[in-house]
Amino acid sequence: MSTLHAGYFTEGLDADPELAAALRGELKRQQDGIELIASENIVSRLVLEAQGSVLTNKTVEGLPYARYYGGAEFADAIEALAVERAKKLFNCRFANVQPHSGSNANAGVFLGLLKLGDTILSMNTAAGGHISHGHPATLTGRDYRIVPYGVSRETERIELDELRTLALDHAPKLIVAGGSAYPPAIDFAGMRAIADEVGALFMVDMAHFAGLVATGLYPHPFPHAHVVTSTTYKSLRGARGGIVLWNDASLNDRINYGIFPGVQGSVMMHAVAGKAACFGEALKPEFHAYNEAVLANARAMAAALATEGLRIVGGGTDCGLMLVDLSPLGVTGDIAAKALEKAGLAVNKNLVPFDPRPPEAPSGLRLSSNAGTARGFGIAEFETIAGWIARVVKAPADAAAIAAVRAQVTSLCASFPIYA
Ligand SMILES: *Cc1c(COP(=O)(O)O)cnc(C)c1O
């Protein structure tokens, strides 16, 4: 008897009806619903194919043209292509495209640049920071001494004088900018000046605004940052994974060894191919137009939500994401997010700055225009969506209203098909 089932090399998903049914369900969920979760986007068929390619079979360790295993000629070419494109996209001298995720990019940089117990000044998760910047529940939180900074109560923004005081008091070895729920533009030059004053390195994690940086629509972290990290599947609209970028050749070994063997083993070459594909797309003029629309759509949605009486944290946004404070409406983020999901609008509950409520039932919602813009929605559609959001969050128990919105969501999605 053959050791392979019939169709092993030819059949595809038909060979596994149970899995296929769930995948078809997921495709339909994406096609028929509106994705407003900031950590998601909708990739091209090209990125899907690159990431689902035969590179799944290839194992390599080390950097291109200096691998431990043989048979790496095409893997080398693909990774070198991804590195070249990343450097061009972000106008920097060095790139490592191997991190399996944004968290791994950050952990690898910390491992390469810091010693156990060194002090890191990074944004509090309660104020919009990301857990991979030293949350106590993570390895980074255990291995380094974390001093968290937040935002000011009045402006809901990072205030450099407060940050400077913390830096002078704690003498960090690394200052980290960037987070997952911080909509305003960050003053990278101001933060670098503080880092220089206390002798710290300065890192920017641009996961949520990398696409805008690449297209000149958000302040550029270089030349201010010593090192920049990002995910590649949020605002970069590409493969799952992370990247590290830098300019100073004296950091090469520390960063590269920090990623491998520091926090990872072999390269996920299929994801690297997906990164090469999305960086190639990001170098085209259409990606600039996409990012202009991301910003215009986010601002239009925030303004329309404010007109409906919802409070936008910080008064607006400089990137694709925004935070909505629901506390004036007397509804919590968890209840609002569940009702919105029933209406076909995917969002996530989120803490707002100085939230008196717990993370499981916080005061806010986080929304993003990234994915909707990728499927072609413009300002008119985002204003309409804002109206639907307001209707649902003002009456989260009104089943008839939710059903009415769900029908309109389905019909809007049918006019903007994906993977048809
Ligand atoms: C999403 C995110 C990450 C982590 O990405 P994973 O791929 O989930 O590990 C890191 N930093 C920031 C700022 C993020 O938003």
The ligand as an SDF file (V2000), in Angstrom:
LIG
                    3D

 15 15  0  0  0  0  0  0  0  0999 V2000
    0.6860   43.9510   17.2230 C   0  0  0  0  0  0  0  0  0  0  0  0
    1.8670   44.5800   17.8480 C   0  0  0  0  0  0  0  0  0  0  0  0
    3.0040   43.8320   18.2030 C   0  0  0  0  0  0  0  0  0  0  0  0
    3.0200   42.3200   18.2530 C   0  0  0  0  0  0  0  0  0  0  0  0
    2.8120   41.6370   17.1710 O   0  0  0  0  0  0  0  0  0  0  0  0
    2.6220   40.0380   17.1940 P   0  0  0  0  0  0  0  0  0  0  0  0
    2.8800   39.7510   15.7570 O   0  0  0  0  0  0  0  0  0  0  0  0
    1.2300   39.7980   17.6420 O   0  0  0  0  0  0  0  0  0  0  0  0
    3.6330   39.4710   18.0880 O   0  0  0  0  0  0  0  0  0  0  0  0
    4.0890   44.4880   18.6850 C   0  0  0  0  0  0  0  0  0  0  0  0
    4.0960   45.8160   18.8350 N   0  0  0  0  0  0  0  0  0  0  0  0
    3.0240   46.5720   18.5310 C   0  0  0  0  0  0  0  0  0  0  0  0
    3.0800   48.0360   18.7350 C   0  0  0  0  0  0  0  0  0  0  0  0
    1.8700   45.9750   18.0380 C   0  0  0  0  0  0  0  0  0  0  0  0
    0.8040   46.7040   17.7740 O   0  0  0  0  0  0  0  0  0  0  0  0
  1  2  1  0
  2  3  1  0
  2 14  2  0
  3  4  1  0
  3 10  2  0
  4  5  1  0
  5  6  1  0
  6  7  2  0
  6  8  1  0
  6  9  1  0
 10 11  1  0
 11 12  2  0
 12 13  1  0
 12 14  1  0
 14 15  1  0
M  END
$$$$
